[in-house]
Amino acid sequence: MKEAPLYNDAIQLARWICANLRADAPVGRRVHHAALDLVEHVTLALHGLDREVEVDLADRAAARLRALLRLAFELDLLVEAGLLHAAAMLDRIGRQIGGWRRHLDGGNL
């Protein structure tokens, strides 16, 4: 079975964060948790469990993750290249979530 691109992207981002960002600092732990929250909400939405709620929560998790990554960078927990890489991955995820939200709201994809 082929996995959804949004699911794959969320998993890849979470894997990258776990491998490249220390979780021993409070902000690092929050970044890890936000990435895992994103994966969780995407997974539940794909399984149709309260889909609209989970897509909204995935969008919120992505926004929270974006802010926490910026803070991690400013606290020297993440190098600039890492921030740019994660931001690009989040932009792709955000576009997919936005498309899904428009679809659920009855808009065109």
OpenMM code with the backbone's topology and positions (N, CA, C; nanometers):
from openmm import Vec3, app, unit

residues = "MET LYS GLU ALA PRO LEU TYR ASN ASP ALA ILE GLN LEU ALA ARG TRP ILE CYS ALA ASN LEU ARG ALA ASP ALA PRO VAL GLY ARG ARG VAL HIS HIS ALA ALA LEU ASP LEU VAL GLU HIS VAL THR LEU ALA LEU HIS GLY LEU ASP ARG GLU VAL GLU VAL ASP LEU ALA ASP ARG ALA ALA ALA ARG LEU ARG ALA LEU LEU ARG LEU ALA PHE GLU LEU ASP LEU LEU VAL GLU ALA GLY LEU LEU HIS ALA ALA ALA MET LEU ASP ARG ILE GLY ARG GLN ILE GLY GLY TRP ARG ARG HIS LEU ASP GLY GLY ASN LEU".split()
positions = [
    Vec3(0.0838, -0.1184, 0.0000),
    Vec3(0.0000, 0.0000, 0.0000),
    Vec3(0.0883, 0.1247, 0.0000),
    Vec3(0.0557, 0.2191, -0.0839),
    Vec3(0.1316, 0.3436, -0.0927),
    Vec3(0.0886, 0.4374, 0.0203),
    Vec3(0.1874, 0.4957, 0.0880),
    Vec3(0.1585, 0.5881, 0.1967),
    Vec3(0.1372, 0.7276, 0.1421),
    Vec3(0.0573, 0.8062, 0.2135),
    Vec3(0.0282, 0.9433, 0.1733),
    Vec3(0.1551, 1.0283, 0.1821),
    Vec3(0.1767, 1.1165, 0.0841),
    Vec3(0.2956, 1.2037, 0.0883),
    Vec3(0.3039, 1.2857, 0.2174),
    Vec3(0.1906, 1.3326, 0.2682),
    Vec3(0.1912, 1.4113, 0.3913),
    Vec3(0.2424, 1.3262, 0.5077),
    Vec3(0.1976, 1.2035, 0.5150),
    Vec3(0.2440, 1.1128, 0.6204),
    Vec3(0.3949, 1.0899, 0.6079),
    Vec3(0.4398, 1.0593, 0.4867),
    Vec3(0.5831, 1.0374, 0.4639),
    Vec3(0.6653, 1.1597, 0.5021),
    Vec3(0.6184, 1.2778, 0.4636),
    Vec3(0.6920, 1.4004, 0.4947),
    Vec3(0.6967, 1.4264, 0.6453),
    Vec3(0.5854, 1.4025, 0.7139),
    Vec3(0.5823, 1.4234, 0.8595),
    Vec3(0.6769, 1.3257, 0.9297),
    Vec3(0.6769, 1.2007, 0.8856),
    Vec3(0.7673, 1.1003, 0.9427),
    Vec3(0.9138, 1.1383, 0.9161),
    Vec3(0.9433, 1.1800, 0.7939),
    Vec3(1.0809, 1.2174, 0.7593),
    Vec3(1.1275, 1.3362, 0.8436),
    Vec3(1.0406, 1.4334, 0.8635),
    Vec3(1.0774, 1.5493, 0.9451),
    Vec3(1.1015, 1.5072, 1.0900),
    Vec3(1.0132, 1.4262, 1.1448),
    Vec3(1.0304, 1.3801, 1.2828),
    Vec3(1.1593, 1.2988, 1.2968),
    Vec3(1.1872, 1.2137, 1.1998),
    Vec3(1.3099, 1.1345, 1.2035),
    Vec3(1.4327, 1.2266, 1.1992),
    Vec3(1.4276, 1.3263, 1.1105),
    Vec3(1.5395, 1.4190, 1.0982),
    Vec3(1.5608, 1.4945, 1.2303),
    Vec3(1.4521, 1.5417, 1.2897),
    Vec3(1.4627, 1.6155, 1.4158),
    Vec3(1.5217, 1.5270, 1.5250),
    Vec3(1.4730, 1.4048, 1.5353),
    Vec3(1.5243, 1.3135, 1.6386),
    Vec3(1.6731, 1.2846, 1.6197),
    Vec3(1.7180, 1.2820, 1.4957),
    Vec3(1.8584, 1.2519, 1.4678),
    Vec3(1.9493, 1.3739, 1.4777),
    Vec3(1.8944, 1.4943, 1.4657),
    Vec3(1.9796, 1.6127, 1.4530),
    Vec3(1.9621, 1.7198, 1.5602),
    Vec3(1.8695, 1.7008, 1.6496),
    Vec3(1.8467, 1.8027, 1.7516),
    Vec3(1.8498, 1.7367, 1.8891),
    Vec3(1.9376, 1.7865, 1.9741),
    Vec3(1.9488, 1.7310, 2.1087),
    Vec3(1.8186, 1.7516, 2.1859),
    Vec3(1.7801, 1.6502, 2.2595),
    Vec3(1.6578, 1.6596, 2.3391),
    Vec3(1.6885, 1.6783, 2.4874),
    Vec3(1.8150, 1.7074, 2.5202),
    Vec3(1.8508, 1.7228, 2.6610),
    Vec3(1.8212, 1.8632, 2.7145),
    Vec3(1.7925, 1.9581, 2.6263),
    Vec3(1.7532, 2.0925, 2.6680),
    Vec3(1.6004, 2.1030, 2.6606),
    Vec3(1.5393, 2.1875, 2.7445),
    Vec3(1.3924, 2.1985, 2.7428),
    Vec3(1.3349, 2.2304, 2.6045),
    Vec3(1.3969, 2.3218, 2.5323),
    Vec3(1.3460, 2.3562, 2.3996),
    Vec3(1.3617, 2.2378, 2.3042),
    Vec3(1.4718, 2.1668, 2.3140),
    Vec3(1.4920, 2.0483, 2.2307),
    Vec3(1.3839, 1.9446, 2.2539),
    Vec3(1.3496, 1.9232, 2.3806),
    Vec3(1.2416, 1.8277, 2.4118),
    Vec3(1.1096, 1.8738, 2.3521),
    Vec3(1.0823, 2.0045, 2.3610),
    Vec3(0.9574, 2.0576, 2.3056),
    Vec3(0.9530, 2.0407, 2.1542),
    Vec3(1.0671, 2.0606, 2.0878),
    Vec3(1.0728, 2.0410, 1.9424),
    Vec3(1.0426, 1.8949, 1.9094),
    Vec3(1.1032, 1.8030, 1.9822),
    Vec3(1.0774, 1.6600, 1.9601),
    Vec3(0.9297, 1.6287, 1.9785),
    Vec3(0.8712, 1.6798, 2.0858),
    Vec3(0.7299, 1.6542, 2.1125),
    Vec3(0.6406, 1.7135, 2.0048),
    Vec3(0.6723, 1.8334, 1.9593),
    Vec3(0.5916, 1.8968, 1.8547),
    Vec3(0.5989, 1.8168, 1.7248),
    Vec3(0.7164, 1.7655, 1.6926),
    Vec3(0.7304, 1.6833, 1.5714),
    Vec3(0.6491, 1.5554, 1.5841),
    Vec3(0.6522, 1.4945, 1.7016),
    Vec3(0.5744, 1.3725, 1.7228),
    Vec3(0.4248, 1.4016, 1.7240),
    Vec3(0.3857, 1.5167, 1.7774),
    Vec3(0.2446, 1.5576, 1.7723),
    Vec3(0.1983, 1.5715, 1.6277),
    Vec3(0.2824, 1.6308, 1.5443),
    Vec3(0.2485, 1.6468, 1.4034),
    Vec3(0.2241, 1.5104, 1.3385),
    Vec3(0.3139, 1.4168, 1.3623),
    Vec3(0.2972, 1.2819, 1.3067),
    Vec3(0.1680, 1.2194, 1.3576),
    Vec3(0.1414, 1.2343, 1.4859),
    Vec3(0.0209, 1.1763, 1.5448),
    Vec3(-0.1058, 1.2320, 1.4807),
    Vec3(-0.1138, 1.3636, 1.4662),
    Vec3(-0.2348, 1.4248, 1.4108),
    Vec3(-0.2530, 1.3903, 1.2634),
    Vec3(-0.1447, 1.3858, 1.1885),
    Vec3(-0.1530, 1.3465, 1.0478),
    Vec3(-0.2007, 1.2016, 1.0373),
    Vec3(-0.1454, 1.1150, 1.1203),
    Vec3(-0.1832, 0.9737, 1.1188),
    Vec3(-0.3313, 0.9560, 1.1500),
    Vec3(-0.3779, 1.0221, 1.2544),
    Vec3(-0.5192, 1.0091, 1.2919),
    Vec3(-0.6109, 1.0672, 1.1849),
    Vec3(-0.5712, 1.1780, 1.1254),
    Vec3(-0.6530, 1.2365, 1.0180),
    Vec3(-0.6611, 1.1426, 0.8986),
    Vec3(-0.5507, 1.0795, 0.8636),
    Vec3(-0.5507, 0.9868, 0.7512),
    Vec3(-0.6378, 0.8646, 0.7783),
    Vec3(-0.6526, 0.8301, 0.9049),
    Vec3(-0.7377, 0.7169, 0.9400),
    Vec3(-0.8834, 0.7584, 0.9574),
    Vec3(-0.9125, 0.8845, 0.9314),
    Vec3(-1.0508, 0.9311, 0.9321),
    Vec3(-1.1099, 0.9556, 1.0694),
    Vec3(-1.0280, 0.9570, 1.1729),
    Vec3(-1.0770, 0.9781, 1.3080),
    Vec3(-1.0851, 1.1280, 1.3355),
    Vec3(-1.2070, 1.1803, 1.3410),
    Vec3(-1.2266, 1.3247, 1.3597),
    Vec3(-1.1381, 1.4030, 1.2630),
    Vec3(-1.1496, 1.3704, 1.1354),
    Vec3(-1.0574, 1.4213, 1.0333),
    Vec3(-1.0402, 1.5733, 1.0375),
    Vec3(-1.1493, 1.6470, 1.0408),
    Vec3(-1.1367, 1.7933, 1.0393),
    Vec3(-1.0629, 1.8449, 1.1615),
    Vec3(-1.0917, 1.7877, 1.2764),
    Vec3(-1.0249, 1.8283, 1.4007),
    Vec3(-0.8761, 1.7949, 1.3920),
    Vec3(-0.8444, 1.6740, 1.3467),
    Vec3(-0.7042, 1.6313, 1.3405),
    Vec3(-0.6246, 1.7116, 1.2374),
    Vec3(-0.6851, 1.7481, 1.1258),
    Vec3(-0.6152, 1.8317, 1.0270),
    Vec3(-0.5870, 1.9686, 1.0876),
    Vec3(-0.6844, 2.0227, 1.1612),
    Vec3(-0.6622, 2.1514, 1.2275),
    Vec3(-0.5511, 2.1390, 1.3320),
    Vec3(-0.5507, 2.0310, 1.4070),
    Vec3(-0.4462, 2.0102, 1.5073),
    Vec3(-0.3095, 1.9886, 1.4416),
    Vec3(-0.3065, 1.9224, 1.3277),
    Vec3(-0.1809, 1.9053, 1.2541),
    Vec3(-0.1281, 2.0416, 1.2095),
    Vec3(-0.2169, 2.1276, 1.1635),
    Vec3(-0.1770, 2.2620, 1.1216),
    Vec3(-0.1197, 2.3397, 1.2403),
    Vec3(-0.1841, 2.3280, 1.3539),
    Vec3(-0.1349, 2.3954, 1.4744),
    Vec3(-0.0002, 2.3390, 1.5178),
    Vec3(0.0146, 2.2070, 1.5098),
    Vec3(0.1414, 2.1438, 1.5476),
    Vec3(0.2536, 2.1914, 1.4561),
    Vec3(0.2241, 2.2063, 1.3264),
    Vec3(0.3252, 2.2543, 1.2317),
    Vec3(0.3649, 2.3987, 1.2649),
    Vec3(0.2682, 2.4827, 1.2987),
    Vec3(0.2981, 2.6216, 1.3350),
    Vec3(0.3814, 2.6270, 1.4635),
    Vec3(0.3442, 2.5448, 1.5609),
    Vec3(0.4189, 2.5387, 1.6868),
    Vec3(0.5613, 2.4907, 1.6619),
    Vec3(0.5749, 2.3897, 1.5771),
    Vec3(0.7062, 2.3347, 1.5455),
    Vec3(0.7939, 2.4385, 1.4762),
    Vec3(0.7357, 2.5153, 1.3861),
    Vec3(0.8107, 2.6202, 1.3154),
    Vec3(0.8679, 2.7216, 1.4156),
    Vec3(0.7857, 2.7639, 1.5111),
    Vec3(0.8310, 2.8608, 1.6111),
    Vec3(0.9381, 2.8002, 1.7024),
    Vec3(0.9191, 2.6761, 1.7421),
    Vec3(1.0169, 2.6115, 1.8305),
    Vec3(1.1491, 2.5869, 1.7605),
    Vec3(1.1465, 2.5554, 1.6324),
    Vec3(1.2709, 2.5376, 1.5574),
    Vec3(1.3481, 2.6686, 1.5507),
    Vec3(1.2765, 2.7771, 1.5310),
    Vec3(1.3424, 2.9081, 1.5283),
    Vec3(1.4082, 2.9383, 1.6624),
    Vec3(1.3360, 2.9081, 1.7701),
    Vec3(1.3921, 2.9294, 1.9031),
    Vec3(1.5132, 2.8385, 1.9263),
    Vec3(1.5046, 2.7138, 1.8816),
    Vec3(1.6180, 2.6208, 1.8951),
    Vec3(1.7401, 2.6755, 1.8215),
    Vec3(1.7184, 2.7329, 1.7047),
    Vec3(1.8284, 2.7937, 1.6297),
    Vec3(1.8889, 2.9109, 1.7075),
    Vec3(1.8036, 2.9975, 1.7610),
    Vec3(1.8515, 3.1142, 1.8346),
    Vec3(1.9246, 3.0758, 1.9631),
    Vec3(1.8954, 2.9572, 2.0157),
    Vec3(1.9640, 2.9090, 2.1361),
    Vec3(2.0831, 2.8190, 2.1025),
    Vec3(2.1211, 2.8183, 1.9760),
    Vec3(2.2351, 2.7389, 1.9274),
    Vec3(2.2175, 2.5884, 1.9463),
    Vec3(2.0943, 2.5421, 1.9429),
    Vec3(2.0680, 2.3983, 1.9464),
    Vec3(2.0600, 2.3412, 1.8059),
    Vec3(2.0591, 2.4307, 1.7077),
    Vec3(2.0425, 2.3929, 1.5680),
    Vec3(2.1232, 2.4893, 1.4827),
    Vec3(2.1971, 2.4370, 1.3869),
    Vec3(2.2737, 2.5235, 1.2971),
    Vec3(2.1809, 2.5798, 1.1892),
    Vec3(2.2278, 2.6849, 1.1221),
    Vec3(2.1438, 2.7517, 1.0220),
    Vec3(2.1015, 2.6575, 0.9100),
    Vec3(2.1925, 2.5753, 0.8627),
    Vec3(2.1579, 2.4817, 0.7554),
    Vec3(2.0483, 2.3859, 0.8010),
    Vec3(2.0525, 2.3460, 0.9262),
    Vec3(1.9493, 2.2583, 0.9813),
    Vec3(1.8152, 2.3287, 0.9889),
    Vec3(1.8176, 2.4537, 1.0321),
    Vec3(1.6941, 2.5317, 1.0376),
    Vec3(1.6338, 2.5458, 0.8983),
    Vec3(1.7156, 2.5764, 0.8010),
    Vec3(1.6663, 2.5923, 0.6639),
    Vec3(1.6100, 2.4615, 0.6095),
    Vec3(1.6771, 2.3517, 0.6398),
    Vec3(1.6295, 2.2207, 0.5939),
    Vec3(1.4936, 2.1881, 0.6570),
    Vec3(1.4841, 2.2047, 0.7880),
    Vec3(1.3585, 2.1757, 0.8575),
    Vec3(1.2473, 2.2701, 0.8114),
    Vec3(1.2810, 2.3973, 0.7899),
    Vec3(1.1806, 2.4940, 0.7434),
    Vec3(1.1277, 2.4562, 0.6053),
    Vec3(1.2154, 2.4094, 0.5176),
    Vec3(1.1712, 2.3662, 0.3845),
    Vec3(1.0784, 2.2458, 0.3949),
    Vec3(1.1122, 2.1533, 0.4833),
    Vec3(1.0261, 2.0367, 0.5035),
    Vec3(0.8908, 2.0799, 0.5598),
    Vec3(0.8930, 2.1727, 0.6550),
    Vec3(0.7679, 2.2224, 0.7131),
    Vec3(0.6842, 2.2993, 0.6118),
    Vec3(0.7487, 2.3740, 0.5227),
    Vec3(0.6744, 2.4452, 0.4181),
    Vec3(0.5991, 2.3462, 0.3299),
    Vec3(0.6656, 2.2374, 0.2921),
    Vec3(0.6005, 2.1342, 0.2104),
    Vec3(0.4824, 2.0732, 0.2867),
    Vec3(0.5037, 2.0422, 0.4124),
    Vec3(0.3974, 1.9855, 0.4955),
    Vec3(0.2822, 2.0853, 0.5085),
    Vec3(0.3156, 2.2107, 0.5309),
    Vec3(0.2135, 2.3137, 0.5451),
    Vec3(0.1279, 2.3300, 0.4206),
    Vec3(0.1909, 2.3217, 0.3035),
    Vec3(0.1141, 2.3311, 0.1782),
    Vec3(0.0181, 2.2131, 0.1654),
    Vec3(0.0621, 2.0961, 0.2049),
    Vec3(-0.0244, 1.9783, 0.1968),
    Vec3(-0.1410, 1.9880, 0.2959),
    Vec3(-0.1130, 2.0337, 0.4161),
    Vec3(-0.2192, 2.0513, 0.5152),
    Vec3(-0.3181, 2.1574, 0.4667),
    Vec3(-0.2652, 2.2673, 0.4114),
    Vec3(-0.3533, 2.3723, 0.3595),
    Vec3(-0.4437, 2.3213, 0.2489),
    Vec3(-0.3900, 2.2400, 0.1600),
    Vec3(-0.4716, 2.1813, 0.0542),
    Vec3(-0.5791, 2.0911, 0.1108),
    Vec3(-0.5433, 2.0152, 0.2100),
    Vec3(-0.6395, 1.9252, 0.2733),
    Vec3(-0.7499, 2.0051, 0.3422),
    Vec3(-0.7119, 2.1150, 0.4096),
    Vec3(-0.8122, 2.1992, 0.4767),
    Vec3(-0.9075, 2.2609, 0.3752),
    Vec3(-0.8539, 2.3079, 0.2632),
    Vec3(-0.9412, 2.3647, 0.1589),
    Vec3(-1.0367, 2.2593, 0.1065),
    Vec3(-0.9872, 2.1402, 0.0881),
    Vec3(-1.0716, 2.0292, 0.0400),
    Vec3(-1.1837, 1.9995, 0.1403),
    Vec3(-1.1499, 1.9935, 0.2686),
    Vec3(-1.2495, 1.9653, 0.3711),
    Vec3(-1.3520, 2.0775, 0.3822),
    Vec3(-1.3078, 2.1996, 0.3543),
    Vec3(-1.3993, 2.3152, 0.3608),
    Vec3(-1.4830, 2.3286, 0.2339),
    Vec3(-1.4640, 2.2382, 0.1397),
    Vec3(-1.5420, 2.2411, 0.0170),
    Vec3(-1.4810, 2.3224, -0.0944),
    Vec3(-1.3574, 2.3704, -0.0745),
    Vec3(-1.2880, 2.4471, -0.1771),
    Vec3(-1.2234, 2.3555, -0.2801),
    Vec3(-1.1687, 2.4152, -0.3816),
    Vec3(-1.0990, 2.3380, -0.4846),
    Vec3(-0.9576, 2.3102, -0.4425),
    Vec3(-0.9080, 2.1955, -0.4847),
    Vec3(-0.7686, 2.1603, -0.4564),
    Vec3(-0.6786, 2.2199, -0.5577),
] * unit.nanometer
topology = app.Topology()
chain = topology.addChain("A")
for resn in residues:
    res = topology.addResidue(resn, chain)
    for name in ("N", "CA", "C"):
        topology.addAtom(name, app.Element.getBySymbol(name[0]), res)
